[in-house]
Amino acid sequence: MKVLYTLLAFGLLPLAASAQTANVIPQKPKLPEPFATKSAKNFSKVKGWKDGQTPVAPKGFTVQLYVEDMQNPRNMYQLPNGDVLVAEANTIKNTLMQAGAIVLGASKAENMKTSANRISILRDADQDGKIETKEVFIDGLNQPFGILLLKDWLYVANTDGILRYRYKPGMLKMEGPGEKVTDLPANDRNQHWTRNLLANADGSKIYVSVGSVDNMGDNGKDVHPERACILEMNPDGTGRRVYASGLRNPVGLGWAPGTKTLYTTVNERDELGDELVPDYLTSVKEGGFYGWPWSYWGQHEDPRIADDAKRPDLVAKAIVPDVSLGSHTASLGMAFYTGNAFPQQYRGGAFIAQHGSWNRSVLAGYKVVFVPFKNGKPSGPARDFLTGFKASENEEKEVYGRPIGVLAMADGSMLVTDDVNDRIWRIVANK
């Protein structure tokens, strides 16, 4: 390690490497015993960005404010003409939940506005990186998140179902009501409400990510068969089936470049201690089972499962994830970089937004990390890419913002949403 820091000090490592090497997450973590530390309730305090202040990217990149005055911008999707669609939605809190958030201190970590329940459209007509047009594209939705254009159909995933609309290139406002393609499970207790969408290469199948109802599935006794999973269906909603299961809260979806391998980011369970359980990036095998709620990181049984609810048969076949993203980091949005504007080391790799922890004594996440890929597989651990969201390492609770969504743009730039501050950042490689 001393040699490494000497090389960094004298500039003998590549610039991009020197900005990242000191902050990596072990790809295959050494897991402690459950409850090795107490379960913390340590919510961050979001103080917002000062005028002119931005997150921090490695040397060779510039971070710009792309757009502000959104309302909880979450997921993004770029249309073929360059327009960007943004799902604006929020966790819906009743009066009791809002009061509880205030008591626990969570209200300072989140944007407590009501859910906008809409999709907005952003247009940069002259492609100079600055938005000239911002309009409401579709409103009256129900916690929308996933967006997908398939031929001339635009699909939108509400928390309780998927709609599709006839899309015409260049339109700034969707015309007419959406057609309901299928319902999705959305229980009264709907903790993980985001539903993401992804199509396969020929557009014959659509994949839908559906998070669990809660943290532990009522100790394993009440697990909804179509939650904590990725569903597969035909574009018209028929043929729906569980493609992979045991995924507590899969959010990011993508195909590893040059392959037919599906990858997802998974937000794992809480309340087992500071270092349990790591969120992860993993390939998704058809019919694969990934442990939730009975086990984690393969065959590590969750000690909270009641004796009469144990499933040793499922634990035995639980798949070990590919890449650890750190415990309680809330790793959500993901984008594979398929452009050529970023340096070679980033091409084909995955960028992942970490919304940040609440269940860890020292805050974790609050950044965008990068996982390198080679030949369609992860080739190294996750390392820092976009930082500066924490106000200070010495003031553990204060943060400027919380990244949640990532979009690799056709021009080679990258967008990152900060939902708690209602803005989107743009990262470009310097020429």
N, C-alpha and C positions, 0 to 999 in steps of 0.2 A: 504493500500500500504506500510506503514511503517513496518507493521508486515512482509509482504512479503520480503522486502529487508533485514530485520533482519534475517529471516530464511536463505536467500541466503548467507548473510555474514558469518553466523556460520555453513554453510554446512548442514543445516537441511532439505533441499529438495534434491530429486534425481538429479544426475549430469545432465542428459539430460534435465530435467525440468528447472534447474537453468540456462542453456544456452539459453533457449527459452522464458521463461515466461514473461520477460520484454518487448518483442517485438511481440505483437499479433495485428491482424487486426480484429476489431469487425465483427462478422459474419453477423449481420444485421445492416448496418450503419444507422445513423441519417443523412439524406441528407439535405444540405443547399439549399437555393433558387438559381436558376441559376444566374450566373454572380455576386455571392456574393464576388468573387475576380476577378481581371482581368485575362484574358487568357494569360498565360506566354509562352514565347519562351525561354526556358532555357535548352539548349543542354549541355550534359556533355562533358568533355574533357578526352578522354581515353589516359592514360599515359603508359599502358602496365605493365607487371609483371617483377619484378627484378629476377635475377637468384636465384633459390631456394625458391622464394616466392610462396605461394599458397593461395587460398581462405580458409576460416575458418569454420570448422564444430564443432558441440558440442563436449564436452569432451567424450572420448570413441571412437572417430572416427579419421581416418587418411586420409588426402587428398594428392593424388599423381598426378604428371603430367603423363597422359596416353599416349598422342601423341601430337606432335606439327608439324609445317610446313604443315598444311592443308590450304585450301582456302575457308574461310567462311563456316566452318562446321555448319550445322543446325540440321537436324533431324537424328536420328540413329535407327537402327533395328538390332536385334541379330538373326542370323540364328541358326538352330538346332545344328549344329556342333560347335557353339561358335563364329564363325566369326561375326564381326560387320560391317554392311554397313553404310556408312555416306553420306548423301546428302550434296553436296557442291554447294551452289548457293547464289546469291546476288540480291538485288534490282537492276534492270537495269536502269541506269540514262543516259539520253541523255546529250549533251553538255550544254543545258540551265539548266537542273536540277542540274548538277554538279556545275555550276556557282552559282546557287541559294543556294546550300548547303554550299558553301564556304562563301557567303555573310552572311547567317544566323548563321554560326558557326556550322552547323550540320556535316560538313566534319570531325571534330575532334571527333565526337561521333560514327562514323561508319567506317567500312572498305570499302574504296572507290574503291577497286579493281573491275575489271570486273567479271561477274558471271562465275564461273568455269564450270557450267552446266554438272556436272558429279556425279557419285556415286563411292566412293572409298571403298575398302575392307581392314579391319584390322584383322590380325591373331595373336593370342597369343597361339601358338601351345602347349607350356608346361604349360599353365594356371598359370603363375607366376605373372600376372598383368602387363607384359611388352610386347609390340608389337614387333614381329620379322619381320612381313611382312606387308607392306603397298603398295597397288597397285591400279591403276585405274580399276574399275570393269565394269563400263559402262560410255561412254562419248558421246558427241554430243547431250545432252539432252537440255530441255528448262525450266530452273528454277525448277529442281526437288525438291521434299520435301517428300511426303509420299512414304513409302516402305512397301510392304506386300508380304509374301510368303503364297500361298494357294495351297496345294498339290504340284504339280511340276511346278507351275507357279509363277514367281516373278513379282509382279505388281509395277510399278513406276508411281507416279503422277507428271507429268509436270504441269506447270501452265495452259496450254491450252488443256490438254488431258491426258488420262491414257494409258500407254503401258504395255504389259506383255511379258515376256521372259520365255523360257523353262530353268528351273534351274536343275543343277546336283550337288549333294552334293560334297563339296570340291573344286569346280571350283574357280579359281582366276580371271578369265576374262570371261565375258558373251560372248557366241558364237552366232553370227547372229544378225539380226535386230529385234527390238521389233515389236509386233503385236498391232496395234491401237485398243483399246477396245471401247473407247468413247471419244468424244470431251468434253471439259469443257470451260465455258465462261471465256474469257480473253480479256477484252476490251482494247482499246488503253490507256485509263487511268486505270491502273491495280494496284491500290495502295496496296491491300492486295493479294499478288500473291501466297501465300503458299496453297497447297492442300494436306491435310493429308488423310490417308487411315486406315481403321479398318474393320475386318471381324467379323461376329457373330460366335458363338461357333461351329456351324456345317458347316461353310463355304458357306452357301447358299446365303448370302447377303454381300455386301461390302458397307461401309459408307464412304462418301467423304465430307470433310469440305471445304467450299468455302467462302472466305471473301467478304466483300462489295467492290464496285468499289472505294468508297471514304469515307469521314467522315460522310456525311449527306445525301447521295442519292439525290443530287440536291434539297435539302429542301423537300424531300418526293415526288417530282413529277416524278422522273425517277428511279425507283427501279427495277433492273433486277430480274426476277422471279426465277433465279437459282443462285443468289448471296446472301451473308449474310444468308447462310443456311447450312444444312447438307443434302446431297443427299443420297438416297439408290438405289442400283442397283444390278442386278444379276452379277455373276462373268464374264459373257461374254459381259457385258455392256447393256444388254436389261433390260426392266422394270424399267428404271430410273425414279425416282420421288423425289419430295421434301419431306424429312422426317420431318424436323422441320425448322422454318424460324424465321426472326427477330433477328438473331444472327450476330452482326456487323462483327466480325472477329473471328470465332471459329478456334482454332488451335490444342490444345491438345485433343486427343480422347482416351477413355478407358472404359472398363466395370468394374463397381464396383465389386471387388472380391466376389464370391459366389452368384452373382445375374445376371440378364439379363438386368440391368439398364445401359444405356449409359450415360457417363458423358463427358462434354467438358469444356475447358477453353475459355473464350471470352474476347477479347481485345475491350473495349467499346470506345465510341465517345469522342472527344476532344472539347476544346474551349468553355466550359461552366463554367470554374473556377477551382481552385485548387482541390476541393473535389468532382467534378463531371466530369465524371460519373465513379463509381467503376467498374473495371474489375471484372470478377466473374468466379467461378466454379459452374456448375449446372448440375443436371440430365436433360436428354433430353427426352421429351415426344413425342411420335409419333403424328404428326399433331400439335405439340405445336408451339405457336408464342411468341417470347420473346421481342418484342417491337420496335426493330430498323426499321426505323429511327423515327417513330412517338412518341415513348415514351421510357423511361428507368426505370429500377428497378420497373417493374410493370406498374402502371398507372400514372407515372410522365411524363406529356406531355413535349416534347421538344419545347421550345418557338420559335425556329427558323423555325418551319414548317409553310409554308404559309397557309393562311386561305382557299384557294381553294384546298389545298392538305391534309387537316386534315382528319384523319380516326378514328373517335370516336368508331366505331365498332371494330377496331383492338385494340385500346388502352384498351378498356374494357376487352378484353380477354388476354392481355399480362401477361405472367407468371413471377412471382417474382423469381429471381435466388436463389440458395441455400446458397452460401457462397461468401461474398465480399472478393476481393483480393487487395483492395485499388485502388484509382483513379490514372490513368495514369501510372500504374506500368508496362504496356506491358507484361501481363502474357500470356505466349505462351506455351512452351512445358510442357507436363504432363506425369507422369508415376505412376501407382499404384504399391505399393511395395508388391509383393507376395512371396518374399523369407523369410528365417528364420535366416539370419546372423545378421540383425539389431535387436536391442532390441524390445521386445514385443510391446511397445507403437507405433512403426512405422508400424507394420505389417497390411496390408490391407488399409493403408492410401495413400494419394496422394501427391506426390512431384511435385512442379510447379516452373518452371523457369520464373523469372521476368527480362525481358530484360532492363527495366529502362525507366524513363520518359523523355519527352522533353517539355511537356505542363503543367508544375507545377513549382511554384516559388522556391520550395525546392525539390531537386531530390527525387524520390520515386522509389522503386523497387531495381534493381541491386542486386539480391540475389535469392536464392532458398528457397521457403517456403514449409511448410508441413501442410496438413489438415488431422486430424485424422478421421477415419471412424469406425463405430461400427454397426454390422448387416447390412452392405451394404449401410449405410447412413452417411453423415458427422456428427461427434459427438462433434465438437468444431471449433473454429475459426482458420484461418491460422496463423502460427507462424514461426519465422525465423528458418532456418536449416543451409543453407550454405551462409555465409556472407563474409565480407572482400573484396568485389568488389569495394566499395567506398574507395577512398584513405584516406579521412578524413572527419569526420562530420563537421569540421570547414572550410574545403575547399570544398564548396558544389559542385563545378563543376567537380572536378577531380575524376576519377574512374580508377581502374586498368583494368577492363574487363566487359563484358556483357554476362551473361548466357542466353541461348536460348532453348536448347534441353535437355531432361532428358531421361535416359534409365535405367531401373532396369534389371540387368544382371542375368543370370541363376545361377551364383555362389554366389549371394546375395550382390554383390557390386553394385555401381551405377555410371553411367557416366553422365557428364554434359558438353555440348559444350559451348565454348566461341568463338563466330563467329568473333568478331572484332579482336581477338588475334590469330586466326587460330589454336586453341588448344582444347584438350579435357581433362577434369579432371576426376579422379577416386576416389570415396569415399568408404572406407572400414571400417567396424566395427572392433575395436581391440579385439583380443581374450583374 
